[in-house]
């Protein structure tokens, strides 16, 4: 299970891709999804675990970006990899097979959570 720190609100950036700017929000995890609140504590939204998608990105030094399939404008950027690991633990289908293989390759989720994302045998390296 993810660290207990993942249950306390964490700062993230809600980025507007059209404006090219973001604002700080606080995220917390509940049984259904990621709750977003403003810095003043006002509720913004709940992003359901079943709907969240990770934006493919090979850059290790950048925050992990999450999006909803019906929203091409907003992106939730999370710099703390332990939080990303906590979100993926609550939504095992969050990572597609291709993304899981990529993330395992660069070790982001494994190093943050101490666990390895599921990797289908079709993506496993073939014996040489």
Residue pairs with C-beta under 8 A, 6 or more apart in sequence:
1 89
2 82
2 83
2 85
2 86
2 89
2 113
3 82
3 86
5 82
6 29
6 82
6 83
6 86
7 28
7 29
8 28
9 26
9 27
9 28
9 37
10 26
10 27
10 28
10 78
10 80
10 83
11 24
11 25
11 26
11 27
12 24
12 25
12 26
12 27
12 36
12 63
12 76
12 77
12 78
12 79
12 83
13 22
13 23
13 24
13 25
13 63
13 76
13 77
14 22
14 23
14 24
14 25
14 36
14 44
14 74
14 75
14 76
14 77
15 21
15 22
15 65
15 74
15 75
15 76
15 77
16 22
16 73
16 74
17 72
17 73
17 74
17 75
18 73
22 77
24 39
25 36
25 37
25 38
25 39
25 44
25 76
26 36
26 37
26 38
26 39
26 41
27 34
27 35
27 36
27 37
27 76
27 78
27 83
28 34
28 35
28 37
29 35
29 86
29 87
29 90
30 46
32 46
32 48
32 49
33 46
33 47
33 48
33 49
33 51
33 52
34 46
34 47
34 49
34 52
34 66
34 76
34 87
35 43
35 45
35 46
36 43
36 44
36 45
36 46
36 47
36 76
37 43
37 44
38 44
47 66
47 68
47 76
49 87
49 90
49 91
49 94
50 91
50 93
51 68
51 69
51 70
52 66
52 67
52 68
52 87
52 91
52 94
53 66
53 67
53 68
53 69
53 94
54 64
54 65
54 66
54 84
54 94
54 95
54 99
55 64
55 65
55 66
55 67
55 75
56 99
56 102
57 64
57 65
58 102
58 106
60 106
60 108
63 77
63 78
63 79
64 77
64 78
64 79
64 81
64 84
64 108
65 75
65 76
65 77
65 78
66 75
66 76
66 77
66 78
66 87
67 74
67 75
67 76
68 74
78 84
78 87
81 108
81 109
81 111
81 112
82 112
82 113
84 108
84 109
84 112
85 109
85 112
85 113
85 115
86 113
87 94
88 94
88 95
88 109
88 113
88 117
89 113
89 115
92 118
95 103
95 109
95 117
95 118
97 119
97 120
97 122
97 123
98 123
100 117
100 118
100 119
100 123
101 119
101 123
103 109
103 110
103 117
104 110
104 116
104 117
104 119
109 115
109 116
109 117
110 116
110 117
